[in-house]
């Protein structure tokens, strides 16, 4: 089970767990974190999303400010990338699978202190994608 935060393009947010997310599929399911035992999973359509964040915990660290730069003492795995979403949010990290025209791609945050382990970015929700 993967702990996730689903960020919709319209600003909605859903926290929960998934075990059937595949980047090649158009939908997956999430059992909300606040669901009662035996609750039915919510079907999520990739086309509705901004991004899917795979997180360490649901609370995060509100006082933590994401660093948009890389730790020079640790070599980056993959290509360094900056994503600007249509809503203006910026995400900096590394990717091994970005290709223009694909529905989405994974990013590992540059900030090792981030609550996000990785993020699946939905390409249609981006305004700009650039390699650093």
N, C-alpha and C positions, 0 to 999 in steps of 0.2 A: 504494500500500500504506500502510495506517495502522498505526502502532505502538500496541498496546493492552495494557492490563492488565485481564483479566477477573476480577471479584470476584464469587464465588458467594455466595448467602445462607448456605450452610453453612460459610463461612470459607475454602474453597479459593480458590486464586489461579492464574491462567494468564497467562503473558506471551507475546506473539507478534505476528503481523501479520494483518490482515484487509483484504479488498478488496470484501467483499459485505455489510457491515453496512448495514441500512436500518431506521430506527426504526419503520416500518410493518410490518415482517416479524416473524415469531415465532421465527426462527432465523438464524444466520449461521455463518461458518466462520473458524477461526483456525489458522494454521500456527504451532506453538509455536516460540519463540525458540531453543530448544535442539534443534530437529529436524534430522535429517540431510537433505541435499539430496534432493529428490524425495519427501519424506515426505508422507503424506496429511493434509489439514487435519482438525481436530477440529470436529465440529458442536456448536454452542452454542445452547441453547434460552434465549430471553429469560426465560421463566418461572422458570428456575433461578437467575437473577442478582440481585445487589444493585445492581451498577452496572458500566458499561464505561467505563474511563478511557483517553482518547487522550493518550498521554504523549510527552514530549520524548525521554526515554531510559528504559531498563529499570532502571537503577541508582537513579535519583532522587537525592535529597540527604538522607540519613538525619539529618544534623545540622540541617536546615531545619525550623523549626516553622511550620506553616501559619498565616498571619495571618487571622483571621476578620473583618477589617475592610477597607474599601475605601480606596484612595489618594485623598485629597481633591483632589489636583492633576490627577487624570485622571477625566474624566466617565465614568460607567458606561454601557455600552451594554445596553439591555434593562432588565428589572425586577429589582431586588435581591431575593434570595430566600435563605431558610435552610431546609435540609433536615435533619431528624433521622431517621436510619435506624432500623430496628427493633432493631439491635444497639447503638444509642446513639451511633454516630459522627455527627458534625455536619459539614455541608458548606455553605459560604456562597459565594455568587457571584451571577451575573446569568443571567437566562433570557429567551428571547423566545418560548418555546413551551409554557409550563406551562398545562395546563388540567386541572382535576379530571376523573377518569374516563378519561383517556388512559393507555395502558400505560406510558408513560415520557416523559421530556423531557430536553433538554440544559441543562447549566449550564456557564458559564465561571467558573473560580475567581476570587474577589475578590483573592487574593494573586497579584500579577504574577510573583513568584518561585517559584510552584508548578511542579512537574514536570508537572502536568496541563495540557494545552492546553484540554481540555473534557471533560465527563463526561456520559454518558447514564445518568440515574437511572431505575431501574425502580420505578414508582409503588407496586407491591405490596410492595416492600421498605422502604417508608418508614413512620415512625410519625407524623411531623408535617411539614408543608410550610407555610411562612408567608412572606409578603412583608414586606420591611423598609422 
